[in-house]
Amino acid sequence: MSVKCTVVIQKEDSWYVATDVATGVASQGKTLDESIDNLKEALSLYFEDNTPTLSETSIFVTTMEVAI
């Protein structure tokens, strides 16, 4: 089984922090690829004990414009 995840990656100082939007599971790495690989491992461990729910697999992301 596989689960599609929506991930946000932020650079904080010299680290990249990758966070899954639905579960809040996060991991970090010195590079983008390392942070993603570490998050994949963390999510695999998370889903060993937690069954994905519909809300965790049905997230919609969009952009919007705000007048300032």
N, C-alpha and C positions, 0 to 999 in steps of 0.2 A: 504494500500500500504506500501511496505517497500523498503528501499534503502540500498544496501551494500556499506559500506564505508571502505576505506583504512586509517588506523590510525597509526600515529607515536606517541610513548610515550617516553618522555625524563625526566630524573630525574634532577631537578634543585634545589640545596640545599636540603631542606626537603620536597619539593613538586614534584609531578608527573604532567607533562604537557602533555595532550593528544590533538593532532591536526589532523583534517581530512585533508588528502592530497588534495582532489579535491576542497573543498570549502574554506579551510584556517580557518574554525571555530575551536576554541581551548577552552579548559577548563582545570581546574586543581583540584587536590585533594591531601590529605595527604597520600593516598594509591593508588595503581594501580586501584583497583576496584572503589574507589571513583572518580578518574579522569575519568574513562570510563563511569560511571553512570552520572557524570556531563556533559560529552561531549554528551551523548545520549540526555539529556534534551536540551542542547544548539542546537544540530542539529534538534531536533523536532521543536523548536521555529524558527530556520532558515528556515526550509522547509515549515512552515506555510505561509511564504511570498515569497518563491522562489521555483519554480518547478524544480525538478532535470533535468539536461540535459544529453545527451548521454555521454559527456566528463566526467561528474561527476560520472558516473556509469561504465565506461570502463577504469579503470586505471590498468596498469600492473606494477608489482614490480619485480625486479630481483636483483641478486648480480653479482658483477664482480671483477676480480682480476687485480690489477695494479702493475706493476713492479716498485720497488723503489731502 
